[in-house]
């Protein structure tokens, strides 16, 4: 559900504007409508935005190196200075790494020539001789160079040949080979320099780790204060100047449940205010108001997008169906128990911050345990093979069934049936939603499709189950089809002529016929993923049992060790892969199949109160 909102309009004298905003922020219930042009007109916000980016980059880097025993945030310490100090440390490290790259390049150049003292080259030069360094290929080296220029081969690496010439300064060396650019230090000196730089980098990285452990919490707290400044700055520039720039107009939204607290504050402030009901078309911020069960699934709705002003909150329907889809994909009661245990352990270890997420894991585990028991699977084993009462086995959904002259898996038929129900609910929501927000006249097409698809499905199901006679079902289908066709082809819009309406209806029919069947068949993935996970779990059990069957003595000991390793590793891997599939594919069925058929827009704005 979505909390109902009231629109707030405020007129504030410009000299009292910022002081009033501080008092308004202390109440903490108003969502301020920020002007789209505010970021351009607000130079302070631009500066804060740049600083916020610096905070984010530094925090991300420090979190990677901070020790486990991080110190709490320190009072009276300027977080901006800490950010600057951290940036300087990282800049020094980057400068050292750049220098190291240069030295390593020189080492790579010097390695083929070996380690020699450059002072000998200088002594040759002082004696009137020139030492030249060349690189060529073994094929291109000419023996005559040895006679003409005293060429000496130093080394060969791969296809390259390295050689030097020793000639008098007056002799011009004319050799068709690449002249090597040599460093001015020996190989050993370069390696020593590289090691020195590495030691200095290690020392500075150690300083960064100590800095992170000591100051990370303070920088994070500083970022929080910075975000508050950004919010306040944006709100300051969201006021519109009126009445000769003496008054500022500010608009926002307040939940109806919090309106009284805001009114009390405004009455004491003696400012002009107006609180009204929202109008159709207003961009109303969304504040969820759900029970404890549904609240866990609000994160899924946020992943797609918040409800707009012409949407219902989809979370109450997303919650049970996503849980059902997840359990269907897992399909194993043993895996469900593991999720429940894991949820409780992590909830205790991670604390309050992750309590909501762990409650969701526990809930999904409960659903998985129940559906897995219904499918008769426990860690890849069939409950039908267990010695349990026959009355319980009768509840297990397993095996085949005949339908329309063919044989199908019962679980596959159940998955498709769930898909039909899910899409039927989506079409019902769309028809009701269109009626509520746009009026009955605009919803006739949606109700027409609802009659044809949902009504036809209901009649067909009742006839298939022999609840109503075939003759009655035939006339019922004709009736719902005829009435639905009027809405689809004739009354889909009162602003077009009848021929355009018929054309639009035919186009909708094509889209519905081509899309609806594909949407329903998409739910087979529930059966397929559950089957794949179950078969993989059964395979691990079979492999493990093969190690202990017929083993005796020492072989039995090693066999049972292997049995335990395969069972633990195999089922852990299977649970991890099944959880990934069981999250992604139900999410797809929700975001694509359900939201599309429900007409969910998801382009709303989340309610963010202006508070401390």
MOZITA-V900643 format. One record per residue. N is the residue number from 1. SS is DSSP state (helix for helix, strand for strand, loop for the rest). PSI is psi in radians with two decimals (NA if undefined). OMEGA is omega in whole degrees, -180 to 180 (none if undefined). Layout:
N|SS|PSI|OMEGA  N|SS|PSI|OMEGA
This chain:
1|loop|2.82|-179  2|strand|2.30|177  3|loop|2.42|177  4|loop|2.47|-176  5|strand|2.66|170  6|strand|2.52|178  7|strand|2.35|-178  8|strand|2.24|175  9|strand|2.22|-176  10|strand|2.46|173  11|strand|2.08|-174  12|strand|2.41|176  13|strand|2.35|-169  14|helix|-0.56|-180  15|helix|-0.39|-179  16|helix|0.12|-170  17|helix|-0.97|-176  18|helix|-0.64|177  19|helix|-0.67|178  20|helix|-0.71|180  21|helix|-0.63|177  22|helix|-0.74|179  23|helix|-0.66|179  24|helix|-0.65|180  25|helix|-0.56|180  26|helix|-0.50|176  27|helix|-0.72|170  28|loop|0.63|-180  29|loop|-0.09|-174  30|strand|2.24|172  31|strand|2.00|-175  32|strand|2.33|173  33|loop|1.93|-180  34|loop|2.44|178  35|loop|2.44|180  36|loop|-0.50|-179  37|loop|0.04|-176  38|helix|-0.69|-177  39|helix|-0.57|-179  40|helix|-0.69|-174  41|helix|-0.07|-173  42|loop|1.55|-179  43|helix|-0.57|179  44|helix|-0.72|179  45|helix|-0.63|178  46|helix|-0.76|178  47|helix|-0.75|179  48|helix|-0.62|179  49|helix|-0.72|177  50|helix|-0.76|180  51|helix|-0.65|179  52|helix|-0.66|176  53|helix|-0.67|177  54|helix|-0.75|177  55|helix|-0.82|-176  56|helix|-0.76|-179  57|helix|-0.76|-179  58|helix|-0.75|-180  59|helix|-0.73|180  60|helix|-0.72|-178  61|helix|-0.67|-179  62|helix|-0.60|179  63|helix|-0.51|-178  64|loop|-0.33|-175  65|loop|-0.12|-177  66|loop|2.50|177  67|loop|3.00|-178  68|loop|-0.61|-176  69|loop|1.13|-179  70|loop|2.43|178  71|loop|2.61|178  72|loop|2.91|-180  73|loop|2.40|-179  74|loop|2.44|179  75|loop|2.57|175  76|loop|0.22|180  77|loop|2.28|-180  78|loop|1.92|-178  79|helix|-0.52|178  80|helix|-0.69|178  81|helix|-0.68|179  82|helix|-0.71|178  83|helix|-0.74|179  84|helix|-0.72|178  85|helix|-0.73|179  86|helix|-0.73|178  87|helix|-0.67|179  88|helix|-0.72|178  89|helix|-0.80|-180  90|helix|-0.60|178  91|helix|-0.70|178  92|helix|-0.72|179  93|helix|-0.74|179  94|helix|-0.66|179  95|helix|-0.71|178  96|helix|-0.71|180  97|helix|-0.62|176  98|helix|-0.77|177  99|helix|-0.65|179  100|helix|-0.67|178  101|helix|-0.69|179  102|helix|-0.80|-179  103|helix|-0.73|179  104|helix|-0.60|176  105|helix|-0.71|177  106|helix|-0.66|178  107|helix|-0.76|178  108|helix|-0.62|178  109|helix|-0.69|-175  110|helix|-0.42|-174  111|helix|-0.80|180  112|loop|-0.48|-177  113|loop|-0.28|-179  114|loop|-3.14|-177  115|loop|2.04|178  116|loop|2.83|-176  117|loop|2.11|-179  118|helix|-0.28|178  119|helix|-0.45|177  120|helix|-0.63|177  121|helix|-0.71|-180  122|helix|-0.64|179  123|helix|-0.69|176  124|helix|-0.74|-179  125|helix|-0.69|180  126|helix|-0.50|179  127|loop|-0.01|177  128|loop|0.29|179  129|strand|2.61|-177  130|strand|2.26|177  131|strand|2.05|-179  132|strand|2.52|-178  133|strand|2.29|-178  134|strand|2.70|175  135|strand|2.28|177  136|strand|-2.98|175  137|strand|2.71|-179  138|loop|-0.55|-179  139|loop|-0.59|-175  140|loop|-0.14|-179  141|loop|2.33|-178  142|loop|2.29|-179  143|loop|-0.47|-179  144|helix|-0.38|179  145|helix|-0.49|180  146|helix|-0.65|-180  147|helix|-0.70|-176  148|helix|-0.70|-171  149|helix|0.25|-177  150|loop|0.79|-180  151|loop|2.31|-180  152|strand|2.13|178  153|strand|2.20|-179  154|strand|-0.80|-177  155|strand|2.79|172  156|strand|2.30|178  157|strand|2.07|-179  158|loop|-2.11|-179  159|loop|-0.04|-175  160|strand|2.53|178  161|strand|2.28|-177  162|strand|2.24|-180  163|strand|2.83|179  164|strand|2.76|173  165|strand|2.50|178  166|strand|1.93|-176  167|strand|2.85|175  168|strand|2.64|-177  169|loop|-0.50|-176  170|loop|-0.29|-177  171|loop|2.26|177  172|loop|2.12|-179  173|loop|1.99|-179  174|loop|1.51|-176  175|loop|2.28|179  176|loop|1.29|180  177|loop|2.83|-178  178|strand|2.22|177  179|strand|2.16|-176  180|loop|2.36|176  181|loop|1.93|-172  182|loop|2.53|172  183|loop|3.01|-179  184|loop|0.32|179  185|loop|2.73|-179  186|loop|2.89|-180  187|helix|-0.75|-180  188|helix|-0.66|178  189|helix|-0.68|178  190|helix|-0.73|178  191|helix|-0.67|177  192|helix|-0.71|179  193|helix|-0.71|179  194|helix|-0.74|179  195|helix|-0.65|178  196|helix|-0.72|179  197|helix|-0.71|178  198|helix|-0.72|178  199|helix|-0.70|-180  200|helix|-0.66|177  201|helix|-0.77|179  202|helix|-0.70|180  203|helix|-0.71|180  204|helix|-0.63|177  205|helix|-0.59|174  206|helix|-0.68|177  207|helix|-0.67|178  208|helix|-0.74|180  209|helix|-0.75|177  210|helix|-0.73|178  211|helix|-0.76|-179  212|helix|-0.80|-180  213|helix|-0.65|-176  214|helix|-0.66|-166  215|helix|-0.10|-175  216|helix|-0.81|-179  217|helix|-0.66|179  218|helix|-0.71|179  219|helix|-0.69|178  220|helix|-0.75|177  221|helix|-0.68|178  222|helix|-0.63|177  223|helix|-0.66|177  224|helix|-0.75|178  225|helix|-0.66|179  226|helix|-0.71|178  227|helix|-0.67|177  228|helix|-0.68|177  229|helix|-0.72|179  230|helix|-0.76|-180  231|helix|-0.79|-179  232|helix|-0.73|180  233|helix|-0.72|179  234|helix|-0.68|179  235|helix|-0.69|178  236|helix|-0.74|-177  237|loop|0.12|176  238|loop|-0.18|178  239|loop|2.42|-180  240|strand|2.22|-178  241|strand|2.30|178  242|strand|2.95|175  243|loop|1.00|177  244|loop|0.57|178  245|loop|0.17|180  246|loop|-0.44|-179  247|strand|2.61|178  248|strand|2.27|-180  249|strand|2.21|-180  250|strand|2.34|180  251|strand|2.58|180  252|strand|-2.92|-177  253|strand|2.54|179  254|strand|2.37|176  255|strand|2.49|-179  256|helix|-0.57|-180  257|helix|-0.39|-178  258|helix|0.09|-176  259|helix|-0.65|-178  260|helix|-0.73|180  261|helix|-0.70|179  262|helix|-0.73|-179  263|helix|-0.72|178  264|helix|-0.74|-179  265|helix|-0.75|-178  266|helix|-0.62|179  267|helix|-0.68|179  268|helix|-0.51|-178  269|helix|-0.29|180  270|loop|0.76|175  271|loop|2.77|176  272|strand|2.27|177  273|strand|2.76|177  274|strand|2.20|179  275|strand|2.07|-176  276|strand|2.90|174  277|strand|2.59|179  278|loop|2.67|177  279|loop|2.76|178  280|loop|2.27|-178  281|loop|-0.24|176  282|loop|2.50|178  283|loop|1.43|-173  284|loop|2.21|177  285|strand|2.63|-173  286|strand|2.22|172  287|loop|2.07|-179  288|strand|2.57|177  289|loop|1.40|-174  290|loop|2.88|177  291|loop|3.08|-174  292|helix|-0.66|-179  293|helix|-0.88|-177  294|helix|-0.55|-177  295|helix|-0.53|-179  296|loop|-0.44|-174  297|loop|0.05|179  298|helix|-0.49|179  299|helix|-0.56|179  300|helix|-0.71|177  301|helix|-0.70|179  302|helix|-0.57|179  303|helix|-0.62|-180  304|helix|-0.79|-178  305|loop|2.54|-178  306|strand|2.62|177  307|loop|2.44|177  308|loop|-3.07|-178  309|loop|-0.21|179  310|loop|0.52|178  311|loop|2.59|165  312|loop|2.79|173  313|loop|2.04|-178  314|loop|-0.16|-172  315|helix|-0.74|180  316|helix|-0.44|177  317|helix|-0.61|178  318|helix|-0.72|-173  319|helix|-1.03|-177  320|helix|-0.66|-177  321|helix|-0.69|177  322|helix|-0.72|178  323|helix|-0.74|179  324|helix|-0.79|180  325|helix|-0.76|179  326|helix|-0.83|-179  327|helix|-0.66|179  328|helix|-0.74|-180  329|helix|-0.64|177  330|helix|-0.95|171  331|loop|0.37|-178  332|loop|2.12|-177  333|helix|-0.57|178  334|helix|-0.71|178  335|helix|-0.59|177  336|helix|-0.73|178  337|helix|-0.65|177  338|helix|-0.74|179  339|helix|-0.69|178  340|helix|-0.83|180  341|helix|-0.77|180  342|helix|-0.71|179  343|helix|-0.77|180  344|helix|-0.72|-180  345|helix|-0.82|-179  346|helix|-0.57|178  347|helix|-0.69|180  348|helix|-0.62|-176  349|helix|-0.71|-174  350|helix|-0.36|176  351|loop|-2.89|-172  352|helix|-0.56|-176  353|helix|-0.57|-178  354|helix|0.20|-177  355|helix|-0.73|-179  356|helix|-0.76|180  357|helix|-0.70|180  358|helix|-0.57|174  359|helix|-0.64|177  360|helix|-0.73|178  361|helix|-0.76|180  362|helix|-0.76|-180  363|helix|-0.78|178  364|helix|-0.59|176  365|helix|-0.69|178  366|helix|-0.81|178  367|helix|-0.75|-179  368|helix|-0.71|179  369|helix|-0.77|-178  370|helix|-0.86|-179  371|helix|-0.66|178  372|helix|-0.71|176  373|helix|-0.64|178  374|helix|-0.57|178  375|helix|-0.11|175  376|loop|0.64|-179  377|strand|2.32|179  378|strand|1.85|-176  379|loop|0.81|177  380|loop|-0.04|179  381|strand|2.56|-180  382|strand|2.19|178  383|helix|-0.33|178  384|helix|-0.40|179  385|helix|-0.07|-178  386|loop|2.82|179  387|loop|1.31|178  388|loop|2.79|-178  389|loop|2.49|-179  390|helix|-0.54|180  391|helix|-0.58|177  392|helix|-0.63|180  393|helix|-0.48|-180  394|loop|-0.37|179  395|loop|-0.23|-177  396|loop|2.26|179  397|loop|1.84|-178  398|loop|2.82|177  399|loop|-2.83|-174  400|strand|2.89|173  401|strand|2.62|179  402|strand|2.38|-179  403|strand|2.13|179  404|loop|0.71|175  405|loop|0.15|179  406|strand|2.89|-178  407|strand|2.29|-178  408|strand|2.74|173  409|strand|2.40|180  410|helix|-0.67|-179  411|helix|-0.58|177  412|helix|-0.75|178  413|helix|-0.67|179  414|helix|-0.73|179  415|helix|-0.76|179  416|helix|-0.67|179  417|helix|-0.71|177  418|helix|-0.68|177  419|helix|-0.74|179  420|helix|-0.77|180  421|helix|-0.76|-178  422|helix|-0.82|-180  423|helix|-0.60|176  424|helix|-0.73|176  425|helix|-0.70|179  426|helix|-0.79|-180  427|helix|-0.58|176  428|helix|-0.78|178  429|helix|-0.73|-180  430|helix|-0.76|-179  431|helix|-0.77|180  432|helix|-0.76|-179  433|helix|-0.77|179  434|helix|-0.70|179  435|helix|-0.78|-176  436|helix|-0.77|-171  437|helix|-0.44|-176  438|helix|-0.12|178  439|loop|2.75|-175  440|loop|-0.63|-179  441|helix|-0.67|-179  442|helix|-0.19|-176  443|helix|0.06|-175  444|helix|-0.64|178  445|helix|-0.76|179  446|helix|-0.72|178  447|helix|-0.55|176  448|helix|-0.82|177  449|helix|-0.60|178  450|helix|-0.77|179  451|helix|-0.77|-177  452|helix|-0.84|-174  453|helix|-1.03|-176  454|helix|-0.82|178  455|helix|-0.75|178  456|helix|-0.66|178  457|helix|-0.73|180  458|helix|-0.81|-180  459|helix|-0.78|180  460|helix|-0.68|179  461|helix|-0.76|179  462|helix|-0.67|178  463|helix|-0.73|-180  464|helix|-0.63|-180  465|loop|0.10|177  466|loop|0.49|177  467|loop|-0.60|175  468|loop|2.59|-179  469|loop|2.74|-179  470|helix|-0.67|-180  471|helix|-0.71|179  472|helix|-0.75|-179  473|helix|-0.61|180  474|helix|-0.85|-179  475|helix|-0.55|177  476|helix|-0.72|178  477|helix|-0.69|177  478|helix|-0.71|-178  479|helix|-0.88|-178  480|helix|-0.60|178  481|helix|-0.71|-178  482|helix|-0.81|-180  483|helix|-0.74|179  484|helix|-0.67|-179  485|helix|-0.58|178  486|helix|-0.81|179  487|helix|-0.64|-175  488|helix|-0.77|-170  489|helix|-0.44|-174  490|helix|-0.62|-172  491|loop|0.38|-178  492|loop|-0.30|174  493|loop|2.33|178  494|loop|-0.02|-178  495|loop|-0.11|179  496|loop|2.81|175  497|loop|2.95|-171  498|helix|-0.58|-178  499|helix|-0.67|175  500|helix|-0.63|177  501|helix|-0.73|179  502|helix|-0.74|178  503|helix|-0.77|178  504|helix|-0.65|178  505|helix|-0.69|178  506|helix|-0.69|177  507|helix|-0.73|176  508|helix|-0.63|179  509|helix|-0.74|178  510|helix|-0.82|-180  511|helix|-0.70|-179  512|helix|-0.77|-178  513|helix|-0.68|-178  514|helix|-0.46|-176  515|helix|-0.63|-173  516|helix|-0.75|180  517|helix|-0.74|178  518|helix|-0.67|178  519|helix|-0.79|-178  520|helix|-0.73|-180  521|helix|-0.39|178  522|loop|-0.43|-177  523|loop|-0.15|175  524|helix|-0.44|180  525|helix|-0.52|177  526|helix|-0.82|179  527|helix|-0.76|-175  528|helix|-0.76|-179  529|helix|-0.71|177  530|helix|-0.71|179  531|helix|-0.75|-180  532|helix|-0.79|179  533|helix|-0.73|179  534|helix|-0.74|180  535|helix|-0.66|179  536|helix|-0.72|176  537|helix|-0.72|178  538|helix|-0.65|179  539|helix|-0.75|177  540|helix|-0.69|178  541|helix|-0.74|-179  542|helix|-0.76|179  543|helix|-0.71|180  544|helix|-0.74|-179  545|helix|-0.53|179  546|helix|-0.47|-178  547|helix|-0.35|-176  548|helix|-0.26|-180  549|loop|2.21|177  550|loop|0.15|-179  551|loop|2.51|178  552|loop|2.76|176  553|helix|-2.34|-178  554|helix|-0.63|179  555|helix|-0.62|179  556|helix|-0.65|180  557|helix|-0.89|179  558|helix|-0.58|178  559|helix|-0.76|180  560|helix|-0.57|175  561|helix|-0.80|177  562|helix|-0.66|177  563|helix|-0.83|-179  564|helix|-0.71|-180  565|helix|-0.77|-179  566|helix|-0.75|-179  567|helix|-0.85|-177  568|helix|-0.91|-178  569|helix|-0.78|-176  570|helix|-0.86|-178  571|helix|-0.53|175  572|helix|-0.81|177  573|helix|-0.74|-179  574|helix|-0.70|178  575|helix|-0.76|-179  576|helix|-0.82|-179  577|helix|-0.68|180  578|helix|-0.68|179  579|helix|-0.72|179  580|helix|-0.84|179  581|helix|-0.68|-177  582|helix|-0.26|175  583|helix|-0.81|-174  584|helix|-0.86|-173  585|helix|-0.73|172  586|helix|-0.59|177  587|helix|-0.70|178  588|helix|-0.77|179  589|helix|-0.56|179  590|helix|-0.88|-174  591|helix|-0.55|-176  592|helix|-1.15|-174  593|helix|-0.87|-175  594|helix|-0.94|-176  595|helix|-0.62|179  596|helix|-0.83|-178  597|helix|-0.35|177  598|helix|-0.13|-179  599|loop|0.50|-177  600|loop|2.24|-176  601|loop|-0.93|177  602|loop|0.54|-179  603|loop|0.48|-179  604|strand|3.06|-179  605|strand|2.32|179  606|strand|2.47|178  607|loop|2.09|179  608|loop|1.73|-176  609|loop|2.54|176  610|loop|1.78|-173  611|loop|-3.03|-177  612|loop|NA|none
